[in-house]
Amino acid sequence: MFTLNWSKNYLLNLITTFLSQACSASLIIFLVPTLQQNFSIEEFSNYGVLLNIVLFTAAFDFGLNLGLMRRLIHETENASVFISSTFFCFLGVFIIIIPIYISCFYLNLFHTGNNYVINALLVAVLLLQTIVAALFDIILQSSHKIFVGKLIRIGKTVIEFLVLYALSIKASASILLFASSVINTAFILVLYYYSKQALSYSISVNYFSWKALIDHMRYSSWYFLNSIGVVFVFNSQIILLNGFSTKAEVASYILVTRFFDVIRMGTTNFTVILFPAIAQKEANGEWNALQKIYYRVLTLVVLLCVFILIFLLSLGKWVFQYWSGQTSQPIMQLFTLLSIFTILIVIDNVSAVFLHALRLNKMQTIISIMQGCIAMILGYFLLNKMGVIGFALASIIALLLTNFFYNPIFLMKQLKWRTLKGL
């Protein structure tokens, strides 16, 4: 019978993940229009660009967090060494990147105004907080306590929304970023406390090991390279667009992409939370079960995506227009193209998560980088001919030429071969 194994733990993780994403979506849905109304076009654009810089450079966790999840499942006895080495590596990255940020902002490479020192420091702090929070969240996930991290994130998101909404009336992008950094500090401390309850480990310089760090970097290198490809696809375009287009066009692109961030975050939950379970089944040699789970999840996600796409291209347009107050033809064309791109990404995400969890992602990573490069280069040329919709079209073309077909075909072959070998 065509069913998923809806275990109590899976359902709990899934429900809390959806609740967490619902809170994040609410922050976007209610906060973005407020910022659009209260901020100037330039300030609204700057805020979006600064956030994208944080997300873009967060890839420079060197894949250590994602690699750590597998290692904590397979090598629990070395938890303190790997966690401590990763933690102090992140502190080193923070120290090194501050002068780099200051130089980039001073040279106005990102076109975000004159407060270059303040912006550089805020972005650096938010970068550190992003990757350190992910570190403690990964510890919870490896212990199959995803729901704990999600509940903590829900509380953090609610508080952040209330604070940012209150400040958005008279504040600037810099003040909002500073407020987020204060809230993130408390968020990290709570995550750290509960991660210690889930797994016995210590963070100390005594556990730091150059040998372990280098070994873990090698182990995580393909996750790192893949994250570079991901930020090319999702975060680099706004930064590139900000350098070659008007602030009004950047603001429009940010507005539409934020709407689809809500859709993408919600519909990828089914697969993302399976990562620890997939890695665990691999460790147990349950390849036949993994093959069945993959086909079932892929089928369910494809069916879900068909319904979502139909909704987006019909009633979804009216929802977006009501939410954003934007009805111009160029923005609605951008909406249509990003609807298609988002659905393709959600479908592709199923295979990508399995490949990452099974550490079969070397070629997929290379192709992901190719996808990002194609999207950026093609987007640059199409921008001159078609405006901002050229960026969305370039993203669709790049995905269809690369991972969208390669990932499922390669994964199906690997699962079939390993299942037969296991027999």
Disulfide bonds with the S-S distance in Angstrom:
none
